[in-house]
Amino acid sequence: MTTATLPPSAVWTDKKRYFWPLGALAVSLPLIGYAAALATGWAVFWWTLPIFLYGIIPALDYLVGEDTENPPAERMASLAQEKSYRYAVLLAVPCKWSVFFWGCSMPVTGGLNCL
């Protein structure tokens, strides 16, 4: 008697799905640095984006290592329909537009001379 087994793509689950909303945090770093600089008066917070982008994120990438858990091709269409991916995008889009409009307003309002 033989037993049927499912192909690996049928049982694959994304173990990192709850980290996807962190993408919205990454695109919001300019606003986070601006708010922190305004709240504290410390000019070091203007460096939030470069510190995260060129320091912390590459260091975490090095420490975590290579990601070998890519979804199989058969699973891509169904992943696009899952709510966790949709919510991550719906959260990131307003963050990105907020940063865009804030950046566009800086030359009009006099720049970053708030400290």
N, C-alpha and C positions, 0 to 999 in steps of 0.2 A: 504494500500500500504506500502510495506516495502522497505527500502533502504539498499543496500549492503555496508558494510564497509570493508575496507582493514584490514588485520591482522596487529598488531603493527610492526611486522618485515618488512613488505613491505614499511612502511613509515619511518623507522628508518634512521637517518642520523648522521654521526659522527661530532659532534660540535667541536671536538678537533683536527681535521685532519690537521690544519695549525700549530699545535705545534709539530708534529712528527719530522720535521727536527731538532728540538732542541736535539734530540738524537745524532746527529753528533757533536753538540757542547759539549755534555757531554763526548764523547769519545776523543775529542780533548783537553781536559783540561790540560793534561801534556805538550803538545806543546804550549798551550796558556800561561801557567805559565812560561815555559822556555823562550819564546819570551819576555814576560813582564819583566822577571828578566834580560835578556840581554839588553833590551831597557832602563830600568830605573836604573839598578844596585842595586835594592832593593832585598835583599835575602828573604823577606817575600813572594814574588811571587812563591817561590818553594813550598809553602804551599797551592797553589791554588787548587790542586786536593783534598787533605784531607779536606780543609775547605768547599768546595762545596759538597763533597761526604758525609761527616759526620756531617756537620753543616747546610748549606743552604738548601740542598735538603730535609733532614728530617724536617726542620722547615717549608718549604713550603708545604710539604706533610701533616704536622699537621694542618697548617692554612687552606689549601684547603679542607681537609676532605676526607672522603671515596668516591670513584668514584662508583656510582651506575649505570652508563650508559654504561654497557658492550653491545657489539653487540649481537644480537640473533644468534643462531647457523646457521639459514638459510641464514644469510647475510654474513657469513665468507668467502665463496668462491668468492662472488662478491667484497668484500672489498680487497681481495688480488689482484684483477685485476685493482683497481683504481690507477690512476697516482700519487696521493699524497703519497700513501704508497710506491709505487715503487721509487719515487724520494727521499723519506726519506732514503730508504735503499741504493740507489745509491750514496747518499751524505755521508752516514755514513761509507761505505766500504773503500773508499780511505782515509778517516780520520783515521780509525782504522789501516790500513796498514802503513800510515805515522807514527803514534805513535809507531807501532811495529818496523819499520826499524830505526827510531830515537833511540828507546830504545836499539836496538841491536848495534847501532853504538857507543853508549856511552862508553862501555868498550874498544872498539878498538881505539877510538880517545883520550882517556885519561880521560873520565868521565865528570863530571859536574863542573870542576874547571874554569868556565868562569867568575866568579865574583871576 
